[in-house]
Amino acid sequence: MRILVIEDDTQTADFVLKGLREDGHAVDGAHDGREGLFLATTEQYDAIVMDRMLPALDGLTVLRTLRGAGNRTPVLLLTALGDVEHRVEGLRAGADDYLAKPFAYAELSARLDSIARRGNVGGSEPVRLKVADLELDLLKREAIRANKRIELQPREFRLLEYLMRHAGRVVTRTMLLESVWDYHFDPQTNVIDVHISRLRQKIDHGFDRPLLQTVRGAGYRLDG
């Protein structure tokens, strides 16, 4: 999934961002409500994790603005205010779930999966991607080809998700560096080649026809 984390506390933000990235999610971070609102309205996310108490714009204001504009992205609201009155206020403002601080990362992850699943029922954002006989379940974090489960490392999963979301189109090295590795510069390494090679070995080796193609001088294409 692609997730936006809006949190001004550096320690909490680092903790959440690190966990989500290790789980293979593509994650953006914002440190105040104004920046978070800008990203939430200009980019497309599968879920948003947002602190209630934020500088510039507080979390409830951001939430009400998003819902008022018709943005239905699932939102998990974080707060140190854990009493019933504040939880009800957050849910009525449009939050899909509420998590009081301090929290365990495992619970945050499970709640995110739950609201993303609910938010995608009948929605336009898929929870399962499919190219030919290759399927990727974004919630279960599973890849299957021809009924055979494929074990992927978090970065491999993220790479495959990006390729499948852009199936049939050429994706460049720059696109992969920015979207899969969060690099906005070329590190001058063969990191992409190594991961593409490993991914190709896992999703194509032993199957009737290859899906992952190298487009010489341009990039890569996943095509069924």
Salt bridges, closest charged atoms under 4 A:
GLU7 OE1 - LYS101 NZ 3.03
GLU22 OE2 - LYS18 NZ 2.58
ASP28 OD2 - ARG2 NH2 2.90
GLU43 OE1 - ARG2 NH1 3.30
ASP46 OD2 - ARG165 NH2 3.56
ASP51 OD1 - LYS101 NZ 3.35
ASP83 OD2 - HIS86 ND1 2.65
GLU89 OE1 - ARG52 NH2 2.55
ASP96 OD1 - ARG67 NH2 2.94
ASP97 OD1 - ARG111 NH1 2.85
GLU107 OE2 - ARG111 NH2 2.86
GLU125 OE2 - ARG165 NH1 2.88
ASP133 OD1 - ARG145 NE 2.79
GLU135 OE1 - ARG128 NH1 3.03
ASP137 OD2 - ARG128 NH2 2.98
GLU142 OE2 - ARG149 NH1 3.73
GLU151 OE2 - ARG149 NE 3.78
GLU156 OE1 - LYS202 NZ 2.70
GLU161 OE2 - ARG165 NE 3.05
ASP182 OD2 - ARG21 NE 3.51
ASP182 OD2 - ARG158 NH2 2.94
ASP193 OD1 - ARG173 NH1 3.13
ASP204 OD1 - ARG145 NH1 3.04
ASP223 OD2 - ARG221 NE 3.57
